[in-house]
Amino acid sequence: MGTMSAEPAPEPRPVSELLLAGIGWASMSVEAMEETADDLARRVGVEPGAMREAVRDTVASWRAELERLGARRDEALERTLARAGLARREEVEDLALRVAQLEHRLRLLERDRVA
């Protein structure tokens, strides 16, 4: 019996590299996705239409996941700011506007009393 030389298994990709690849796929144009799907279909030997549908589904899933991760990042930032006792710029601006409105009303009340 002859010995078969097996190719070494590919090294696992770091998660960060896979995430960046997913972001690249998620930001592809429709034309680029279809070209990639057609190329994959030729290489794998499947119908291009089926591969296009699979690529569209995969990219849609990745896009949804990226949106979910973005929302989770925003929530984590909000919690961190709250724990640190820091306010967001919008909150400070809103409070400054409210204080200005209260000062204006107070001046009107004081003016009415004097008159």
N, CA, C and O atoms as a printed pandas DataFrame, in Angstrom:
     atom_number atom_name residue_name chain_id  residue_number  x_coord  y_coord  z_coord
0              1         N          MET        A               1    0.830   -1.179    0.000
1              2        CA          MET        A               1    0.000    0.000    0.000
2              3         C          MET        A               1    0.865    1.229    0.000
3              4         O          MET        A               1    1.858    1.302    0.725
4              5         N          GLY        A               2    0.495    2.187   -0.805
5              6        CA          GLY        A               2    1.230    3.439   -0.862
6              7         C          GLY        A               2    0.755    4.369    0.246
7              8         O          GLY        A               2   -0.385    4.293    0.703
8              9         N          THR        A               3    1.625    5.215    0.646
9             10        CA          THR        A               3    1.238    6.184    1.675
10            11         C          THR        A               3    0.742    7.443    0.989
11            12         O          THR        A               3    1.302    7.910   -0.003
12            13         N          MET        A               4   -0.311    7.961    1.545
13            14        CA          MET        A               4   -0.880    9.192    0.999
14            15         C          MET        A               4   -0.343   10.359    1.813
15            16         O          MET        A               4   -0.365   10.338    3.044
16            17         N          SER        A               5    0.125   11.347    1.128
17            18        CA          SER        A               5    0.610   12.515    1.854
18            19         C          SER        A               5   -0.558   13.480    2.017
19            20         O          SER        A               5   -1.075   14.044    1.054
20            21         N          ALA        A               6   -0.939   13.638    3.240
21            22        CA          ALA        A               6   -2.058   14.534    3.530
22            23         C          ALA        A               6   -1.526   15.949    3.679
23            24         O          ALA        A               6   -0.468   16.194    4.257
24            25         N          GLU        A               7   -2.310   16.869    3.130
25            26        CA          GLU        A               7   -1.936   18.266    3.289
26            27         C          GLU        A               7   -2.194   18.667    4.736
27            28         O          GLU        A               7   -3.161   18.213    5.347
28            29         N          PRO        A               8   -1.335   19.508    5.277
29            30        CA          PRO        A               8   -1.585   19.933    6.655
30            31         C          PRO        A               8   -2.878   20.736    6.724
31            32         O          PRO        A               8   -3.239   21.464    5.800
32            33         N          ALA        A               9   -3.552   20.577    7.843
33            34        CA          ALA        A               9   -4.810   21.310    8.034
34            35         C          ALA        A               9   -4.518   22.805    8.072
35            36         O          ALA        A               9   -3.516   23.235    8.645
36            37         N          PRO        A              10   -5.390   23.586    7.466
37            38        CA          PRO        A              10   -5.151   25.031    7.500
38            39         C          PRO        A              10   -5.209   25.546    8.936
39            40         O          PRO        A              10   -5.985   25.068    9.764
40            41         N          GLU        A              11   -4.373   26.522    9.197
41            42        CA          GLU        A              11   -4.348   27.111   10.535
42            43         C          GLU        A              11   -5.657   27.850   10.765
43            44         O          GLU        A              11   -6.169   28.507    9.858
44            45         N          PRO        A              12   -6.205   27.746   11.978
45            46        CA          PRO        A              12   -7.448   28.482   12.239
46            47         C          PRO        A              12   -7.216   29.982   12.150
47            48         O          PRO        A              12   -6.171   30.494   12.552
48            49         N          ARG        A              13   -8.196   30.661   11.627
49            50        CA          ARG        A              13   -8.119   32.115   11.473
50            51         C          ARG        A              13   -8.489   32.776   12.792
51            52         O          ARG        A              13   -9.380   32.306   13.500
52            53         N          PRO        A              14   -7.803   33.866   13.120
53            54        CA          PRO        A              14   -8.208   34.596   14.325
54            55         C          PRO        A              14   -9.611   35.148   14.166
55            56         O          PRO        A              14  -10.026   35.478   13.056
56            57         N          VAL        A              15  -10.339   35.251   15.255
57            58        CA          VAL        A              15  -11.713   35.743   15.223
58            59         C          VAL        A              15  -11.762   37.144   14.628
59            60         O          VAL        A              15  -12.675   37.465   13.868
60            61         N          SER        A              16  -10.781   37.981   14.972
61            62        CA          SER        A              16  -10.789   39.349   14.442
62            63         C          SER        A              16  -10.701   39.352   12.921
63            64         O          SER        A              16  -11.332   40.178   12.261
64            65         N          GLU        A              17   -9.920   38.430   12.364
65            66        CA          GLU        A              17   -9.798   38.354   10.908
66            67         C          GLU        A              17  -11.121   37.905   10.284
67            68         O          GLU        A              17  -11.527   38.420    9.242
68            69         N          LEU        A              18  -11.788   36.943   10.925
69            70        CA          LEU        A              18  -13.080   36.481   10.417
70            71         C          LEU        A              18  -14.134   37.587   10.522
71            72         O          LEU        A              18  -14.965   37.749    9.628
72            73         N          LEU        A              19  -14.090   38.346   11.624
73            74        CA          LEU        A              19  -15.036   39.442   11.778
74            75         C          LEU        A              19  -14.823   40.496   10.699
75            76         O          LEU        A              19  -15.785   41.002   10.122
76            77         N          LEU        A              20  -13.570   40.826   10.429
77            78        CA          LEU        A              20  -13.286   41.806    9.374
78            79         C          LEU        A              20  -13.737   41.288    8.009
79            80         O          LEU        A              20  -14.241   42.052    7.186
80            81         N          ALA        A              21  -13.554   40.000    7.775
81            82        CA          ALA        A              21  -14.026   39.424    6.509
82            83         C          ALA        A              21  -15.546   39.544    6.416
83            84         O          ALA        A              21  -16.084   39.865    5.356
84            85         N          GLY        A              22  -16.238   39.285    7.530
85            86        CA          GLY        A              22  -17.694   39.411    7.551
86            87         C          GLY        A              22  -18.132   40.834    7.291
87            88         O          GLY        A              22  -19.101   41.065    6.568
88            89         N          ILE        A              23  -17.423   41.802    7.878
89            90        CA          ILE        A              23  -17.751   43.208    7.644
90            91         C          ILE        A              23  -17.544   43.543    6.171
91            92         O          ILE        A              23  -18.348   44.257    5.572
92            93         N          GLY        A              24  -16.467   43.025    5.592
93            94        CA          GLY        A              24  -16.220   43.249    4.166
94            95         C          GLY        A              24  -17.347   42.687    3.321
95            96         O          GLY        A              24  -17.820   43.341    2.392
96            97         N          TRP        A              25  -17.777   41.477    3.640
97            98        CA          TRP        A              25  -18.879   40.860    2.906
98            99         C          TRP        A              25  -20.154   41.666    3.104
99           100         O          TRP        A              25  -20.908   41.882    2.155
100          101         N          ALA        A              26  -20.398   42.111    4.331
101          102        CA          ALA        A              26  -21.637   42.828    4.624
102          103         C          ALA        A              26  -21.694   44.170    3.907
103          104         O          ALA        A              26  -22.778   44.704    3.672
104          105         N          SER        A              27  -20.537   44.717    3.558
105          106        CA          SER        A              27  -20.536   46.022    2.898
106          107         C          SER        A              27  -20.402   45.919    1.379
107          108         O          SER        A              27  -20.278   46.939    0.701
108          109         N          MET        A              28  -20.424   44.725    0.850
109          110        CA          MET        A              28  -20.293   44.535   -0.593
110          111         C          MET        A              28  -21.522   45.051   -1.332
111          112         O          MET        A              28  -22.634   45.052   -0.804
112          113         N          SER        A              29  -21.296   45.482   -2.548
113          114        CA          SER        A              29  -22.418   45.879   -3.391
114          115         C          SER        A              29  -23.096   44.616   -3.927
115          116         O          SER        A              29  -22.534   43.521   -3.879
116          117         N          VAL        A              30  -24.295   44.791   -4.430
117          118        CA          VAL        A              30  -25.045   43.659   -4.969
118          119         C          VAL        A              30  -24.281   43.028   -6.136
119          120         O          VAL        A              30  -24.211   41.804   -6.247
120          121         N          GLU        A              31  -23.714   43.862   -6.995
121          122        CA          GLU        A              31  -22.983   43.338   -8.156
122          123         C          GLU        A              31  -21.770   42.529   -7.710
123          124         O          GLU        A              31  -21.497   41.460   -8.257
124          125         N          ALA        A              32  -21.041   43.038   -6.713
125          126        CA          ALA        A              32  -19.860   42.327   -6.221
126          127         C          ALA        A              32  -20.258   40.998   -5.582
127          128         O          ALA        A              32  -19.560   39.996   -5.732
128          129         N          MET        A              33  -21.391   40.995   -4.865
129          130        CA          MET        A              33  -21.857   39.745   -4.253
130          131         C          MET        A              33  -22.217   38.726   -5.320
131          132         O          MET        A              33  -21.891   37.545   -5.199
132          133         N          GLU        A              34  -22.895   39.190   -6.371
133          134        CA          GLU        A              34  -23.292   38.260   -7.427
134          135         C          GLU        A              34  -22.073   37.709   -8.158
135          136         O          GLU        A              34  -22.038   36.524   -8.493
136          137         N          GLU        A              35  -21.078   38.549   -8.408
137          138        CA          GLU        A              35  -19.849   38.071   -9.041
138          139         C          GLU        A              35  -19.161   37.035   -8.162
139          140         O          GLU        A              35  -18.709   35.998   -8.647
140          141         N          THR        A              36  -19.085   37.323   -6.869
141          142        CA          THR        A              36  -18.461   36.379   -5.940
142          143         C          THR        A              36  -19.255   35.087   -5.895
143          144         O          THR        A              36  -18.672   34.003   -5.892
144          145         N          ALA        A              37  -20.584   35.185   -5.860
145          146        CA          ALA        A              37  -21.432   33.993   -5.827
146          147         C          ALA        A              37  -21.247   33.170   -7.099
147          148         O          ALA        A              37  -21.176   31.942   -7.037
148          149         N          ASP        A              38  -21.169   33.834   -8.249
149          150        CA          ASP        A              38  -20.966   33.111   -9.504
150          151         C          ASP        A              38  -19.617   32.396   -9.505
151          152         O          ASP        A              38  -19.513   31.254   -9.952
152          153         N          ASP        A              39  -18.590   33.074   -9.002
153          154        CA          ASP        A              39  -17.257   32.467   -8.919
154          155         C          ASP        A              39  -17.283   31.258   -7.987
155          156         O          ASP        A              39  -16.725   30.209   -8.309
156          157         N          LEU        A              40  -17.927   31.405   -6.837
157          158        CA          LEU        A              40  -18.033   30.282   -5.901
158          159         C          LEU        A              40  -18.815   29.129   -6.522
159          160         O          LEU        A              40  -18.446   27.966   -6.357
160          161         N          ALA        A              41  -19.895   29.450   -7.237
161          162        CA          ALA        A              41  -20.704   28.405   -7.866
162          163         C          ALA        A              41  -19.874   27.609   -8.865
163          164         O          ALA        A              41  -19.973   26.383   -8.915
164          165         N          ARG        A              42  -19.048   28.302   -9.669
165          166        CA          ARG        A              42  -18.175   27.601  -10.621
166          167         C          ARG        A              42  -17.189   26.700   -9.892
167          168         O          ARG        A              42  -16.973   25.556  -10.292
168          169         N          ARG        A              43  -16.599   27.212   -8.833
169          170        CA          ARG        A              43  -15.588   26.439   -8.095
170          171         C          ARG        A              43  -16.174   25.223   -7.397
171          172         O          ARG        A              43  -15.565   24.154   -7.363
172          173         N          VAL        A              44  -17.377   25.405   -6.836
173          174        CA          VAL        A              44  -17.998   24.330   -6.070
174          175         C          VAL        A              44  -18.807   23.395   -6.962
175          176         O          VAL        A              44  -19.014   22.229   -6.628
176          177         N          GLY        A              45  -19.260   23.915   -8.091
177          178        CA          GLY        A              45  -20.041   23.099   -9.012
178          179         C          GLY        A              45  -21.517   23.071   -8.687
179          180         O          GLY        A              45  -22.170   22.036   -8.816
180          181         N          VAL        A              46  -22.042   24.203   -8.268
181          182        CA          VAL        A              46  -23.476   24.293   -8.003
182          183         C          VAL        A              46  -24.080   25.345   -8.922
183          184         O          VAL        A              46  -23.369   26.094   -9.591
184          185         N          GLU        A              47  -25.392   25.382   -8.938
185          186        CA          GLU        A              47  -26.095   26.327   -9.793
186          187         C          GLU        A              47  -25.857   27.763   -9.287
187          188         O          GLU        A              47  -25.975   28.018   -8.088
188          189         N          PRO        A              48  -25.527   28.690  -10.180
189          190        CA          PRO        A              48  -25.256   30.071   -9.765
190          191         C          PRO        A              48  -26.412   30.719   -9.018
191          192         O          PRO        A              48  -26.189   31.463   -8.063
192          193         N          GLY        A              49  -27.637   30.450   -9.435
193          194        CA          GLY        A              49  -28.796   31.047   -8.756
194          195         C          GLY        A              49  -28.888   30.615   -7.304
195          196         O          GLY        A              49  -29.179   31.425   -6.425
196          197         N          ALA        A              50  -28.640   29.339   -7.055
197          198        CA          ALA        A              50  -28.687   28.833   -5.684
198          199         C          ALA        A              50  -27.570   29.453   -4.845
199          200         O          ALA        A              50  -27.770   29.791   -3.679
200          201         N          MET        A              51  -26.398   29.596   -5.452
201          202        CA          MET        A              51  -25.276   30.188   -4.722
202          203         C          MET        A              51  -25.535   31.662   -4.448
203          204         O          MET        A              51  -25.204   32.160   -3.372
204          205         N          ARG        A              52  -26.129   32.369   -5.421
205          206        CA          ARG        A              52  -26.449   33.782   -5.201
206          207         C          ARG        A              52  -27.405   33.943   -4.028
207          208         O          ARG        A              52  -27.228   34.824   -3.187
208          209         N          GLU        A              53  -28.417   33.087   -3.978
209          210        CA          GLU        A              53  -29.386   33.143   -2.885
210          211         C          GLU        A              53  -28.703   32.854   -1.542
211          212         O          GLU        A              53  -28.981   33.520   -0.545
212          213         N          ALA        A              54  -27.817   31.865   -1.522
213          214        CA          ALA        A              54  -27.096   31.534   -0.291
214          215         C          ALA        A              54  -26.215   32.697    0.161
215          216         O          ALA        A              54  -26.144   33.004    1.351
216          217         N          VAL        A              55  -25.545   33.341   -0.793
217          218        CA          VAL        A              55  -24.687   34.481   -0.454
218          219         C          VAL        A              55  -25.538   35.642    0.048
219          220         O          VAL        A              55  -25.175   36.289    1.030
220          221         N          ARG        A              56  -26.672   35.918   -0.612
221          222        CA          ARG        A              56  -27.556   37.001   -0.153
222          223         C          ARG        A              56  -28.046   36.737    1.269
223          224         O          ARG        A              56  -28.048   37.642    2.105
224          225         N          ASP        A              57  -28.461   35.497    1.544
225          226        CA          ASP        A              57  -28.931   35.147    2.887
226          227         C          ASP        A              57  -27.824   35.311    3.919
227          228         O          ASP        A              57  -28.057   35.825    5.013
228          229         N          THR        A              58  -26.630   34.877    3.572
229          230        CA          THR        A              58  -25.498   34.976    4.490
230          231         C          THR        A              58  -25.152   36.428    4.774
231          232         O          THR        A              58  -24.950   36.806    5.928
232          233         N          VAL        A              59  -25.083   37.241    3.732
233          234        CA          VAL        A              59  -24.749   38.653    3.905
234          235         C          VAL        A              59  -25.833   39.362    4.713
235          236         O          VAL        A              59  -25.520   40.192    5.566
236          237         N          ALA        A              60  -27.097   39.048    4.457
237          238        CA          ALA        A              60  -28.186   39.656    5.225
238          239         C          ALA        A              60  -28.062   39.285    6.699
239          240         O          ALA        A              60  -28.289   40.118    7.576
240          241         N          SER        A              61  -27.706   38.050    6.963
241          242        CA          SER        A              61  -27.512   37.609    8.341
242          243         C          SER        A              61  -26.363   38.356    8.999
243          244         O          SER        A              61  -26.469   38.777   10.151
244          245         N          TRP        A              62  -25.254   38.523    8.262
245          246        CA          TRP        A              62  -24.103   39.245    8.810
246          247         C          TRP        A              62  -24.436   40.702    9.060
247          248         O          TRP        A              62  -24.016   41.271   10.068
248          249         N          ARG        A              63  -25.185   41.310    8.155
249          250        CA          ARG        A              63  -25.564   42.710    8.343
250          251         C          ARG        A              63  -26.422   42.870    9.597
251          252         O          ARG        A              63  -26.225   43.804   10.374
252          253         N          ALA        A              64  -27.371   41.956    9.791
253          254        CA          ALA        A              64  -28.225   42.005   10.980
254          255         C          ALA        A              64  -27.382   41.844   12.244
255          256         O          ALA        A              64  -27.612   42.526   13.243
256          257         N          GLU        A              65  -26.416   40.948   12.193
257          258        CA          GLU        A              65  -25.546   40.727   13.353
258          259         C          GLU        A              65  -24.696   41.959   13.643
259          260         O          GLU        A              65  -24.497   42.309   14.806
260          261         N          LEU        A              66  -24.196   42.615   12.610
261          262        CA          LEU        A              66  -23.409   43.836   12.807
262          263         C          LEU        A              66  -24.258   44.936   13.446
263          264         O          LEU        A              66  -23.780   45.666   14.315
264          265         N          GLU        A              67  -25.509   45.053   13.016
265          266        CA          GLU        A              67  -26.405   46.043   13.619
266          267         C          GLU        A              67  -26.650   45.717   15.082
267          268         O          GLU        A              67  -26.663   46.610   15.930
268          269         N          ARG        A              68  -26.846   44.431   15.380
269          270        CA          ARG        A              68  -27.086   44.007   16.760
270          271         C          ARG        A              68  -25.863   44.299   17.625
271          272         O          ARG        A              68  -25.996   44.778   18.751
272          273         N          LEU        A              69  -24.672   44.012   17.098
273          274        CA          LEU        A              69  -23.446   44.283   17.840
274          275         C          LEU        A              69  -23.271   45.771   18.082
275          276         O          LEU        A              69  -22.824   46.176   19.155
276          277         N          GLY        A              70  -23.621   46.593   17.095
277          278        CA          GLY        A              70  -23.542   48.042   17.264
278          279         C          GLY        A              70  -24.470   48.516   18.368
279          280         O          GLY        A              70  -24.096   49.375   19.166
280          281         N          ALA        A              71  -25.667   47.971   18.422
281          282        CA          ALA        A              71  -26.622   48.351   19.464
282          283         C          ALA        A              71  -26.110   47.929   20.831
283          284         O          ALA        A              71  -26.238   48.672   21.804
284          285         N          ARG        A              72  -25.532   46.742   20.904
285          286        CA          ARG        A              72  -24.990   46.273   22.185
286          287         C          ARG        A              72  -23.821   47.152   22.626
287          288         O          ARG        A              72  -23.662   47.426   23.816
288          289         N          ARG        A              73  -23.002   47.594   21.667
289          290        CA          ARG        A              73  -21.885   48.474   21.992
290          291         C          ARG        A              73  -22.400   49.779   22.563
291          292         O          ARG        A              73  -21.869   50.280   23.555
292          293         N          ASP        A              74  -23.438   50.338   21.939
293          294        CA          ASP        A              74  -24.021   51.587   22.409
294          295         C          ASP        A              74  -24.608   51.432   23.816
295          296         O          ASP        A              74  -24.456   52.316   24.659
296          297         N          GLU        A              75  -25.276   50.306   24.061
297          298        CA          GLU        A              75  -25.839   50.050   25.382
298          299         C          GLU        A              75  -24.733   49.937   26.428
299          300         O          GLU        A              75  -24.872   50.461   27.534
300          301         N          ALA        A              76  -23.649   49.266   26.091
301          302        CA          ALA        A              76  -22.527   49.119   27.020
302          303         C          ALA        A              76  -21.911   50.483   27.335
303          304         O          ALA        A              76  -21.553   50.754   28.481
304          305         N          LEU        A              77  -21.790   51.328   26.333
305          306        CA          LEU        A              77  -21.253   52.669   26.543
306          307         C          LEU        A              77  -22.164   53.479   27.462
307          308         O          LEU        A              77  -21.685   54.179   28.354
308          309         N          GLU        A              78  -23.469   53.385   27.247
309          310        CA          GLU        A              78  -24.423   54.095   28.101
310          311         C          GLU        A              78  -24.291   53.639   29.554
311          312         O          GLU        A              78  -24.290   54.465   30.468
312          313         N          ARG        A              79  -24.178   52.321   29.769
313          314        CA          ARG        A              79  -24.033   51.797   31.134
314          315         C          ARG        A              79  -22.735   52.278   31.771
315          316         O          ARG        A              79  -22.711   52.617   32.954
316          317         N          THR        A              80  -21.664   52.308   30.998
317          318        CA          THR        A              80  -20.372   52.754   31.512
318          319         C          THR        A              80  -20.425   54.225   31.914
319          320         O          THR        A              80  -19.926   54.600   32.975
320          321         N          LEU        A              81  -21.025   55.054   31.071
321          322        CA          LEU        A              81  -21.166   56.470   31.397
322          323         C          LEU        A              81  -21.994   56.660   32.672
323          324         O          LEU        A              81  -21.656   57.483   33.522
324          325         N          ALA        A              82  -23.073   55.896   32.794
325          326        CA          ALA        A              82  -23.933   56.011   33.969
326          327         C          ALA        A              82  -23.181   55.595   35.227
327          328         O          ALA        A              82  -23.281   56.262   36.257
328          329         N          ARG        A              83  -22.429   54.498   35.155
329          330        CA          ARG        A              83  -21.660   54.039   36.315
330          331         C          ARG        A              83  -20.608   55.056   36.729
331          332         O          ARG        A              83  -20.338   55.234   37.917
332          333         N          ALA        A              84  -20.022   55.716   35.754
333          334        CA          ALA        A              84  -18.976   56.697   36.048
334          335         C          ALA        A              84  -19.567   58.036   36.479
335          336         O          ALA        A              84  -18.831   58.940   36.875
336          337         N          GLY        A              85  -20.886   58.167   36.404
337          338        CA          GLY        A              85  -21.529   59.412   36.791
338          339         C          GLY        A              85  -21.362   60.509   35.757
339          340         O          GLY        A              85  -21.459   61.693   36.082
340          341         N          LEU        A              86  -21.112   60.126   34.517
341          342        CA          LEU        A              86  -20.924   61.098   33.440
342          343         C          LEU        A              86  -22.209   61.241   32.630
343          344         O          LEU        A              86  -22.977   60.292   32.473
344          345         N          ALA        A              87  -22.415   62.433   32.130
345          346        CA          ALA        A              87  -23.593   62.690   31.297
346          347         C          ALA        A              87  -23.157   62.855   29.850
347          348         O          ALA        A              87  -22.061   63.335   29.561
348          349         N          ARG        A              88  -24.035   62.447   28.953
349          350        CA          ARG        A              88  -23.769   62.661   27.530
350          351         C          ARG        A              88  -23.995   64.127   27.199
351          352         O          ARG        A              88  -24.722   64.830   27.902
352          353         N          ARG        A              89  -23.373   64.576   26.135
353          354        CA          ARG        A              89  -23.485   65.971   25.708
354          355         C          ARG        A              89  -24.947   66.360   25.492
355          356         O          ARG        A              89  -25.357   67.455   25.879
356          357         N          GLU        A              90  -25.731   65.481   24.884
357          358        CA          GLU        A              90  -27.138   65.785   24.628
358          359         C          GLU        A              90  -27.888   66.028   25.930
359          360         O          GLU        A              90  -28.738   66.915   26.004
360          361         N          GLU        A              91  -27.574   65.236   26.964
361          362        CA          GLU        A              91  -28.236   65.399   28.252
362          363         C          GLU        A              91  -27.871   66.742   28.884
363          364         O          GLU        A              91  -28.733   67.425   29.439
364          365         N          VAL        A              92  -26.607   67.115   28.803
365          366        CA          VAL        A              92  -26.158   68.390   29.362
366          367         C          VAL        A              92  -26.816   69.542   28.615
367          368         O          VAL        A              92  -27.279   70.501   29.232
368          369         N          GLU        A              93  -26.861   69.452   27.285
369          370        CA          GLU        A              93  -27.492   70.510   26.495
370          371         C          GLU        A              93  -28.976   70.620   26.809
371          372         O          GLU        A              93  -29.518   71.723   26.877
372          373         N          ASP        A              94  -29.639   69.477   27.002
373          374        CA          ASP        A              94  -31.059   69.478   27.349
374          375         C          ASP        A              94  -31.273   70.156   28.706
375          376         O          ASP        A              94  -32.190   70.961   28.866
376          377         N          LEU        A              95  -30.424   69.826   29.676
377          378        CA          LEU        A              95  -30.543   70.449   30.993
378          379         C          LEU        A              95  -30.260   71.945   30.932
379          380         O          LEU        A              95  -30.938   72.725   31.601
380          381         N          ALA        A              96  -29.270   72.359   30.141
381          382        CA          ALA        A              96  -28.963   73.785   29.996
382          383         C          ALA        A              96  -30.168   74.522   29.407
383          384         O          ALA        A              96  -30.480   75.631   29.842
384          385         N          LEU        A              97  -30.843   73.929   28.434
385          386        CA          LEU        A              97  -32.027   74.547   27.845
386          387         C          LEU        A              97  -33.143   74.662   28.879
387          388         O          LEU        A              97  -33.819   75.687   28.956
388          389         N          ARG        A              98  -33.332   73.616   29.669
389          390        CA          ARG        A              98  -34.375   73.656   30.706
390          391         C          ARG        A              98  -34.092   74.741   31.743
391          392         O          ARG        A              98  -34.998   75.457   32.169
392          393         N          VAL        A              99  -32.824   74.853   32.143
393          394        CA          VAL        A              99  -32.456   75.890   33.113
394          395         C          VAL        A              99  -32.712   77.273   32.513
395          396         O          VAL        A              99  -33.233   78.153   33.198
396          397         N          ALA        A             100  -32.355   77.474   31.255
397          398        CA          ALA        A             100  -32.586   78.762   30.603
398          399         C          ALA        A             100  -34.078   79.073   30.552
399          400         O          ALA        A             100  -34.481   80.217   30.765
400          401         N          GLN        A             101  -34.897   78.066   30.272
401          402        CA          GLN        A             101  -36.348   78.277   30.238
402          403         C          GLN        A             101  -36.876   78.648   31.627
403          404         O          GLN        A             101  -37.723   79.533   31.752
404          405         N          LEU        A             102  -36.381   77.975   32.669
405          406        CA          LEU        A             102  -36.809   78.281   34.031
406          407         C          LEU        A             102  -36.381   79.690   34.442
407          408         O          LEU        A             102  -37.148   80.413   35.079
408          409         N          GLU        A             103  -35.163   80.078   34.081
409          410        CA          GLU        A             103  -34.695   81.434   34.392
410          411         C          GLU        A             103  -35.571   82.473   33.710
411          412         O          GLU        A             103  -35.912   83.496   34.305
412          413         N          HIS        A             104  -35.933   82.210   32.465
413          414        CA          HIS        A             104  -36.787   83.145   31.730
414          415         C          HIS        A             104  -38.153   83.270   32.417
415          416         O          HIS        A             104  -38.660   84.378   32.596
416          417         N          ARG        A             105  -38.732   82.161   32.791
417          418        CA          ARG        A             105  -40.037   82.188   33.464
418          419         C          ARG        A             105  -39.941   82.919   34.808
419          420         O          ARG        A             105  -40.840   83.673   35.178
420          421         N          LEU        A             106  -38.856   82.689   35.522
421          422        CA          LEU        A             106  -38.664   83.347   36.807
422          423         C          LEU        A             106  -38.560   84.863   36.625
423          424         O          LEU        A             106  -39.143   85.629   37.392
424          425         N          ARG        A             107  -37.815   85.286   35.606
425          426        CA          ARG        A             107  -37.702   86.729   35.327
426          427         C          ARG        A             107  -39.078   87.325   35.000
427          428         O          ARG        A             107  -39.401   88.431   35.432
428          429         N          LEU        A             108  -39.883   86.578   34.230
429          430        CA          LEU        A             108  -41.236   87.067   33.908
430          431         C          LEU        A             108  -42.079   87.192   35.171
431          432         O          LEU        A             108  -42.814   88.167   35.327
432          433         N          LEU        A             109  -41.984   86.225   36.067
433          434        CA          LEU        A             109  -42.752   86.276   37.319
434          435         C          LEU        A             109  -42.289   87.438   38.187
435          436         O          LEU        A             109  -43.108   88.142   38.778
436          437         N          GLU        A             110  -40.968   87.638   38.265
437          438        CA          GLU        A             110  -40.436   88.731   39.069
438          439         C          GLU        A             110  -40.858   90.090   38.476
439          440         O          GLU        A             110  -41.171   91.019   39.220
440          441         N          ARG        A             111  -40.865   90.197   37.183
441          442        CA          ARG        A             111  -41.275   91.440   36.518
442          443         C          ARG        A             111  -42.740   91.734   36.798
443          444         O          ARG        A             111  -43.109   92.883   37.043
444          445         N          ASP        A             112  -43.581   90.695   36.764
445          446        CA          ASP        A             112  -45.001   90.876   37.049
446          447         C          ASP        A             112  -45.235   91.305   38.498
447          448         O          ASP        A             112  -46.156   92.075   38.771
448          449         N          ARG        A             113  -44.414   90.816   39.427
449          450        CA          ARG        A             113  -44.560   91.193   40.837
450          451         C          ARG        A             113  -44.203   92.661   41.067
451          452         O          ARG        A             113  -44.851   93.362   41.844
452          453         N          VAL        A             114  -43.161   93.104   40.376
453          454        CA          VAL        A             114  -42.708   94.474   40.544
454          455         C          VAL        A             114  -43.714   95.430   39.948
455          456         O          VAL        A             114  -43.907   96.528   40.470
456          457         N          ALA        A             115  -44.341   95.050   38.896
457          458        CA          ALA        A             115  -45.275   95.952   38.208
458          459         C          ALA        A             115  -46.544   96.172   38.949
459          460         O          ALA        A             115  -47.413   96.908   38.481
